[in-house]
Amino acid sequence: MGRAVSRRLGREGATVVVAELVPENGDEVAEEIRAQGGAASAIATDVSRLDSVRRLFEQTAALHGGCDILVNNAGIGVGKPVLDYSEEDWDRQMAVNVKGVFFCSQAAVRLMAPRGRGKIVNFASVSAYVASSRPGVAYDTSKGAVRQMTISMAAELAPLGINVNAVAPGTVETEMTRASVSTEEGRAWQLARIPMGRLGKPEDIAGVVLFLCSSEADYITGHVLVADGGWTLF
């Protein structure tokens, strides 16, 4: 989804800084954006480490003079039964999905506030509303935290001219969800839960993010836009 969002924003004229844990992956996405006529660079980043986050935004400010849009897309899923979670599992889940979102947002706000404008889009999930289809209390808890963080941060930052919203995807075909849809039985179970009758595509979510980053969403803040093909209707 991060790749699709980056490519879509690049096509729409944004100068994209791809923050990626694996440098080669970030370079690849940046090159794809440049190949389609956009402007992009990549900075190796571990959002679970505050020093890495600070370096990302320092370099972004040095390269581009500021930050207008932040998309907090980085996320992992540690799916285990309750009795099997270790402290390390729990801390790793929260470090990426919650701590990373907060401190990336904090760093972005420091660049946005002096300009009096900015758009932050967080990645929550339908798991912020309903239990995951697999054991995953830590993941669900992290996405619930992102949902509430979006609301609370939006209330505080609105007077500064900064909009904070989130997208809550349902099941989208990505590397992260591959295991749950790789078998005929697993895919059938997922599809049975989706009234629209298909899994999401990364491009479906990229369009939602684009909207929330655009001037069309200037009067929207603190909103979590669910894009799930109807999964949470029942």
Buried (B, 14 or more C-beta within 10 A) or exposed (E): BBBBBBBBBBBEEBBBBBBBBEEEBBBBBBEBBBEEEBBBBBBBBBBBBBEBBBBBBEBBBEEBEBBBBBBBBBBBBBBBEEEEBEEEBBBBBBBBBBBBBBBBBBBBBEBBBEBEBBBBBBBBBBBBBBEBBBBBBBBBBBBBBBBEBBBEBBEEBEEBEBBBBBBBBBBBBBEEBEEBBEEEEBBEEBBEBBEEEEBBBBEBBBBBBBBBBEEEBEEBBBBBBBBBBEBBEE
